[in-house]
């Protein structure tokens, strides 16, 4: 998931992206609205009218999902939960967290924010629908807002099902977490319920398929598979963080990383580093002090005729946020930083000196060895 996403816009510091899979649901939603939902709401209109109503309804659904996820993200940020952005995909949307909530209360508030937002949107849409009806407004507008009231209420109710990682599952986990003071146990219990709910959806899908309701059956089955996979992934993330918690970054770092001396010519940077090592970014140092970073995009901007005259120190720029970490930082935080920055390695910096590099593969090797010795 999220391998092919397009950045749409940034609002209040949150990046909203669109996964390629959303195109599937957009087409299906528009088709079902134009051919089934709106003709059932209002009969006797032209096909063209039903299609523009469908386009408006799909746009309203898009906005509703974005606002639902914004509800999560805004409350999460207020509770100190790092958020990497919002992505819309085939089953709706997800507010992407860069780490686990700091407390059960923070998770409860964050989880409830989405359904509450959807219920508010449902109420507003229903109010507009009633106002339009009372004032004799266009029947098409009344039908569109009636649909938006229904779909937002349905979205809120479905998300409140106590199946992790749905919002209701996160609410359940927060309650179990608060009761037992054990996040790992709470996650295991909530994930087990989530997996059970997913299996029920898959079974309902198979039953619908054999009873002749093919489209509904396929959607229930695929949705069940998605929830089952998401539940397992969420549990795995907590297990990984639990295994890394308390382990310092210095334990995993390579204390002799590949670095580019500031006096190195761009020609030598290309020949000795770019063509030799599988990295896109290199730290530039001067007597162990980190001056900045140099990457392939910067190098491409320099004409080959200037490669011998210019140096890495001239071209280096400050390393971007989320690419450095302290040696005494928690390895679990390093993993979260890598996730937020979508980077496979971090520069380990003490004051202004580069003391090493920690890579995702080093953390994964540790986890593999630990599971081999201690079990999953």
N, C-alpha and C positions, 0 to 999 in steps of 0.2 A: 504494500500500500504506500502511496505518496511517492512513488518513484518518478512519476510524470505529472508534476503539478506546475501550475502557472500562477505567479503572483498577481493578484488582482489590485489590491489597494492596502494602505496602511491607515489605521484609525486608532487614535488614543494609544499609539505605541504598539499595537498588535498587527502583525502581518496576516492578511487574509489571503489564502491561496485556494486554488481550484484544482482538485485532482482530476485526471483525465476520465476517471470512472463516473464523474458527475454527469458527463454528457449522456451516459446511458439512462440515468434516472430522469434527466431533464426531458429527453425525448419521450420516455414512457409516461411521465407525468402529464406532459402536454397532450399526448395522444389519448390517455384515459380521460382527461378533463373534457377534451373536445368531443370525444365519441361516446362517453358514458355518463360522467358526473353532471356536467352542465345541461345536457339534454334531459336528464332526469329531474334536475332542479326547475328548468324552464323549457317547456316544449314549444315547437313551432318557429324557432328562429332559424336563420340561414346558416349553412355550414361555415361561411366566412365569419359570422358573428361568434359562433362557438369557438372558432380557432383563436380569435383575438382575445376572447374571454379566457381561453386556456393559457395563452401567453401571459396574460395579466395574473392569472392564478399561480402559474409556475414561478413568475417573478416574485409574487407575494410569499410563496413557500420558501424561495431562496432567501429573501430578506428575513423571514421568520426564523430560519435555521441559523443565519448569521447572528441575529439578536439573541437567540437562545445560547449560542456559544459565547457571545460577548458577556452575557450574564455570568456564566462560569468564570470567564477570564478576569473580569473587573473585580469580582469578589475574591478570586484567587490571588490577584495581585495585592489586594488590600490585606490579605492574610499572610503575605510573604511567600507565596507559592510561585516559583519561577515558571513563566509561561513562554513557550517558544513561538506561538502563533495559533491561527485557526485555519483548518483545512476542510473544505467541503468535498465529500466523496460519495460513492454510490449509495450508501445507506444514510446519508444525512450530513453530519459534520462532527468534528472533534476539536476541542480546545486542547492543544498539545502541551503537557506539563514537562518541565525540565527536571523534575524530581518529585518525590513524594511529599504530601502535605506535612507541615511541622507538628500538627496535633490533630486529634480526633475532631475537635471543634472546628478547626479550619477546613477539614474535609467535609464535614456536615454542611457548613455554610456554603462552600463552593458547590457541592453537589445539588443542594436545594435551589441555588440561584437560577439554574437553567429551567427546570419545570415551572418555577414561580414566574419567570419571564414569559414562558409560553402561555401560562394561564392568563397573565395580564394581556398578552397579545390577543388571546381568544376573547377576553372580555371586551377589549377595545373594538375588535372586528365585529363582535355581536352587536355592540352599541351602534356602530356605524350602519350595520345592516338594518337594525330597527329604525334608526333615524331616517335612512333612505326610504324605507317602506312607509313610514308615517308621512313623509313629505312628498310622496308620490314620485320618488326618484326613478331613474332608469332601472328596469328589472334586471338588466345585465349587471349593473353595479351591485345591486342587492344580492344577486346570486354569488358574485365573486367574494363578497365579504362574508356571506353565509358559509361558503367553503372554507375561507381562511379561519373563521371562528371554529369550525369543526376540526380542521387539520391541526390547529395549534392545541386545542384541547386533547386531541388524540395523541399528539406528540408528547405533551406533558404527562398524560396518563401512562403511555407506554414506557417512557423513561423512568417512571417511578416504580416499575416492577423491580423487586429486590433481587436482581440478577446482575452480579458484578461482571463487566465494568459499566453497566448502565448506571444512570444517576441514582436510581433506587438501590442498586447494589453498593454504590459508594456510601449512601446514607446508612445502609445496613452495616458496612464495614466500619464506619465511624462509630456506630453504637457499640459494636462488638469490641472495637479497639478501646473505647472509653471504659467498657466494663472489665476487660481483662488486662488492660495496659500492655497489650502485646500486638503490634502491628502485623507481624508475620502470621500469628495464629488467626487473627481477624481476616487477613487476606486469604488464607487457605480456606477458611469457612465460607467466606463470601464468594470466592472463585468456584468452590464446589457447587454452591447453589446456582451460580451463573451457568456452569456447565450442565447442570440438571435441566435448567430452563431451556438452554440451547437444544438439548436432546429432545425435549418435548416439542419445540418448534419444528425440528427436523422430522419427528414422527408425524406431526400434524401435516407437514408438507407432503410426506409420502402417502398419507391417507387421502389427502385432497387430490393428489395426482391420480391415485387409483380409482377415486370416485368421479373422475372426469373433469375436475377443476384444475386443469394443467398449469395455467399461469400462476394462480394463487399458490398451488402446491410447490412450484419451483421457487417462488419468492420466499415462502416460509422456510423451505429447506436451506436455501442459500443464506438467509438471515440467521438461521440457527447455526450454520457453520461459521459465519462471521463472529457471532457472539461467543461461540465455543473457543475459536482461535484467539479472540481478543482477551477472553478470560484467562486463558493459559499464558498469553504473553504478559499480561499484567502481573500474574503471579510470579513469572520468571524474573521480571524486573525487580520485584521486591526481594526475591531470593538473592539476586545478584547484589543488590545494594546491601542486604543484610550480611552477605559474605565479605564485602569490601569495607563495611563500616569499621572504623577504628584503625584501619591500615593506612600508614602514611604514604604519600606519593613517592617519597624518596626510596621506599622499599622496591618499587617497580621501575624506576627511571633508569635510562641508559646514561651513565655519568660521562660518557665520551661520545656525545652526539656529533653529527655532521654539521660543521659550521663553516661559514665563509668569512675569511679575514677581510677587514674593511679595505685593505690596499689591493685586493685582487681585481684585476681588470675584468670587464664584462666578457671579453673573449675567453678568459680562463674560467670564469663562472660557468659559461656554457659548456666548455670542453671538459672541465674537471668535475663539475657538479651536476648540471642539468642532464647531460648525456650519460652520467654514471649512476645517479641515484634516482629512485622512483618517487621523488617528492616534487610538489608544485611550489612549495614555499621553503626558503632557507633562511635561518637566522644569520645575521651579519654581526660579527663581534670584533672588538678591538681590545686585545690583552684581556680577554675573558669578559669584558663588559658588553652587554647586549646593546647594540646601537639601533637595531631595527630589523626589519625583514625585507626580503626581496623575493618576488614571485614571477612566474612565467609571463603573466600579463604585462608586468613592468618591463621585462626583458624584450618582449615583442615590440614595445614602443621605441626601442633604441635602434637606429639604423645600423646595420653591420659595419658601415664605414667608421662608426664611432666606438666600436667595441674595444679597441685597444687604448683609446684615450680616456674612457670613463671607467670608474671603479665601482665596486659594490657599495662602498661607503657613500659615494655620491648619489647612488640610486635608492639606497635603503630608506624605508619609511617606517614610522612607528608600527609595531606589530598590532594587529587589530584586536579589539576586545574579544575575550573568550578564547585566546590562543595561549595564554600564560597561566601558570599556577605556582603556588609556593611549595617547597619541598615537604613542609610539615602539614600540608593540607590533607584532608581525608580523601582516600582513593575513591570513595563513593561520590564525593563532590567532583572529582576529576571526570568520572563517568558521566555525571549530569552535565558538566561543562561541554564535554565532547558531543553529547546529544544535542544540546542547544545550538552549538556552533556547527553541527554536522561535520566534525573534524575527527580524524583518526589519531591525532597526536597533539600533545600540548608541550610548550616550552616551560621547563621548570626554572623559575627565576627567584633568586634570593637577593633582595635589594635590587641592584642593577646588573648582577652577574648571572650569566647563564650557567647553571650547574648540571643540567641534564635535559633529557626529553623523555616523556612518558607516552607510550603508544597504546592504543586500544588492544592490540594483539597481546601486549604484555599482561594487561589486566585479565584478558580472556584465558591466557595460559595459566595464570594463577588459579582462576576459577576451575579450570579443567582439572588441574592437579588436586585441588582441594576436594572436588567431587569424587575423584578416584580414591583418595585416601579416607575421606570421611563420609562419603555417600551423598546423594542429592538431598 
